[in-house]
Amino acid sequence: MPFIEVKIIEGVLSREQQQALISELTDAVVRVGGEGMRPMTRCAIQEIRSGLWGVAGKPLTTEMASPKREA
């Protein structure tokens, strides 16, 4: 049974985006392993509090990790 775990900083993806990610990741497993994998595929998204994820020894915040939006 595939188990996919995604860790992201809180607030980077909306709830709708998280649900789309779960769907797309499940579809990727099905493309590789066949439709029989769909009911067995588990996905979990864990949000890490802003500032509690470190990169290169420095804390990463939601603002730093969020995609830049064009005006």
Backbone as JSON, one array per atom type, in Angstrom:
{
  "sequence": "MPFIEVKIIEGVLSREQQQALISELTDAVVRVGGEGMRPMTRCAIQEIRSGLWGVAGKPLTTEMASPKREA",
  "N": [[0.84, -1.17, 0.0], [0.83, 2.07, -1.05], [2.11, 4.93, 0.62], [2.07, 8.29, 0.79], [3.77, 11.04, 1.94], [3.67, 14.44, 2.53], [5.35, 17.31, 3.43], [4.86, 20.61, 4.25], [5.25, 24.15, 4.67], [3.08, 25.83, 6.84], [0.25, 27.5, 5.46], [1.27, 27.95, 2.91], [0.09, 26.55, 0.81], [-3.31, 26.62, -0.17], [-6.33, 25.16, 1.23], [-7.8, 24.05, -0.86], [-5.78, 23.77, -2.8], [-4.17, 21.9, -1.51], [-5.9, 19.7, -1.49], [-6.07, 19.26, -4.24], [-3.42, 18.54, -4.72], [-3.26, 16.1, -3.32], [-5.01, 14.58, -4.92], [-3.66, 14.66, -7.42], [-1.2, 13.42, -6.77], [-2.1, 10.87, -6.1], [-3.13, 10.13, -8.6], [-0.7, 10.0, -10.01], [0.53, 7.75, -8.85], [-1.27, 5.81, -9.71], [-0.92, 5.98, -12.49], [1.58, 4.81, -12.74], [1.38, 2.34, -11.35], [-1.08, 1.22, -11.99], [-4.72, 1.12, -12.1], [-5.7, -0.38, -9.98], [-4.22, 0.41, -7.81], [-5.31, 2.73, -6.8], [-7.4, 2.58, -4.69], [-5.79, 1.82, -2.59], [-3.92, 3.73, -2.1], [-2.5, 6.08, 0.01], [-2.4, 9.4, 1.21], [-0.83, 12.0, 2.99], [-0.76, 15.24, 4.25], [1.32, 17.28, 5.96], [1.45, 20.16, 7.78], [3.97, 22.4, 8.62], [4.77, 24.59, 11.2], [5.25, 28.06, 10.56], [8.52, 29.3, 10.4], [9.62, 27.19, 11.8], [10.89, 25.44, 10.19], [13.92, 24.72, 8.77], [16.42, 25.94, 6.54], [19.58, 25.64, 5.31], [20.55, 26.25, 7.83], [18.97, 28.35, 8.67], [15.83, 29.76, 9.71], [12.81, 29.17, 7.9], [10.1, 30.97, 6.67], [6.5, 31.28, 6.22], [6.01, 33.4, 4.46], [8.42, 33.57, 3.08], [8.45, 31.13, 1.76], [6.23, 31.09, 0.18], [4.78, 31.17, -3.1], [5.71, 33.72, -5.38], [3.46, 36.2, -6.31], [2.26, 37.68, -9.24], [1.4, 41.06, -9.88]],
  "CA": [[0.0, 0.0, 0.0], [1.63, 3.29, -1.09], [1.82, 6.01, 1.55], [2.79, 9.49, 0.37], [3.75, 12.07, 2.97], [4.15, 15.73, 2.05], [5.5, 18.3, 4.49], [4.94, 21.97, 3.73], [5.09, 25.19, 5.68], [1.67, 26.23, 6.94], [-0.18, 28.68, 4.74], [1.84, 28.06, 1.57], [-0.97, 26.06, -0.09], [-4.67, 26.7, 0.36], [-6.95, 23.85, 1.42], [-8.14, 23.55, -2.2], [-4.53, 23.34, -3.43], [-3.76, 20.67, -0.84], [-6.77, 18.63, -1.99], [-5.64, 18.99, -5.62], [-2.15, 17.82, -4.62], [-3.59, 14.71, -2.96], [-5.58, 13.95, -6.11], [-2.61, 14.51, -8.44], [-0.24, 12.41, -6.32], [-2.77, 9.58, -6.26], [-3.15, 9.84, -10.04], [0.66, 9.61, -10.42], [0.73, 6.36, -8.44], [-2.12, 5.0, -10.58], [-0.27, 5.93, -13.81], [2.71, 3.89, -12.67], [1.04, 1.02, -10.83], [-2.37, 0.74, -12.46], [-5.91, 1.59, -11.4], [-5.86, -1.13, -8.74], [-3.5, 1.08, -6.73], [-6.05, 3.9, -6.3], [-8.02, 2.43, -3.36], [-4.79, 1.51, -1.57], [-2.97, 4.83, -1.99], [-2.75, 7.0, 1.12], [-1.64, 10.65, 1.17], [-0.95, 12.85, 4.17], [-0.07, 16.52, 4.17], [1.62, 17.81, 7.29], [1.9, 21.55, 7.73], [4.95, 22.76, 9.63], [4.59, 26.0, 11.59], [6.16, 29.04, 9.98], [9.71, 29.57, 11.21], [10.13, 25.97, 12.43], [11.54, 24.67, 9.13], [15.18, 25.39, 8.52], [17.18, 25.69, 5.32], [20.94, 26.18, 5.43], [20.74, 26.75, 9.18], [18.14, 29.52, 8.94], [14.41, 29.45, 9.67], [12.05, 29.51, 6.69], [8.76, 31.39, 7.05], [5.46, 31.16, 5.2], [6.2, 34.46, 3.46], [9.59, 33.23, 2.27], [8.2, 29.91, 0.99], [5.06, 31.27, -0.68], [5.1, 31.59, -4.47], [5.53, 35.15, -5.66], [2.31, 36.45, -7.16], [2.4, 38.87, -10.07], [0.3, 42.01, -9.71]],
  "C": [[0.9, 1.24, 0.0], [1.16, 4.29, -0.04], [2.7, 7.19, 1.17], [2.64, 10.53, 1.46], [4.39, 13.33, 2.42], [4.22, 16.66, 3.25], [5.69, 19.66, 3.84], [4.8, 22.95, 4.88], [3.64, 25.66, 5.65], [1.4, 27.49, 6.13], [0.37, 28.83, 3.34], [0.81, 27.62, 0.52], [-2.32, 26.21, 0.6], [-5.22, 25.28, 0.54], [-7.3, 23.23, 0.07], [-6.89, 23.05, -2.93], [-4.02, 22.04, -2.81], [-4.6, 19.49, -1.33], [-6.41, 18.25, -3.42], [-4.33, 18.21, -5.62], [-2.37, 16.36, -4.27], [-4.12, 13.96, -4.18], [-4.51, 13.67, -7.16], [-1.57, 13.46, -8.04], [-0.82, 11.01, -6.45], [-2.8, 9.18, -7.73], [-1.78, 9.41, -10.54], [0.94, 8.16, -10.05], [-0.06, 5.43, -9.36], [-1.5, 4.89, -11.98], [0.86, 4.92, -13.83], [2.27, 2.47, -12.33], [-0.28, 0.44, -11.29], [-3.51, 1.17, -11.55], [-6.15, 0.86, -10.08], [-5.16, -0.51, -7.55], [-4.31, 2.2, -6.08], [-6.65, 3.67, -4.91], [-7.02, 2.16, -2.24], [-3.84, 2.67, -1.3], [-3.41, 5.8, -0.9], [-1.85, 8.22, 0.96], [-1.88, 11.41, 2.46], [-0.15, 14.12, 3.94], [0.09, 17.04, 5.59], [2.13, 19.23, 7.13], [2.82, 21.82, 8.92], [4.79, 24.25, 9.94], [5.67, 26.88, 10.99], [7.31, 29.32, 10.94], [10.31, 28.35, 11.87], [10.72, 25.01, 11.41], [12.82, 25.41, 8.81], [15.8, 24.98, 7.2], [18.53, 26.39, 5.48], [21.16, 26.83, 6.79], [19.91, 27.96, 9.55], [16.67, 29.15, 8.85], [13.75, 29.95, 8.39], [10.62, 29.84, 7.12], [7.78, 31.17, 5.9], [5.69, 32.18, 4.08], [7.37, 34.13, 2.53], [9.3, 32.06, 1.33], [7.03, 30.05, 0.02], [5.48, 31.7, -2.08], [4.85, 33.09, -4.63], [4.38, 35.32, -6.64], [2.54, 37.74, -7.94], [1.18, 39.76, -9.89], [-0.45, 42.23, -11.0]]
}
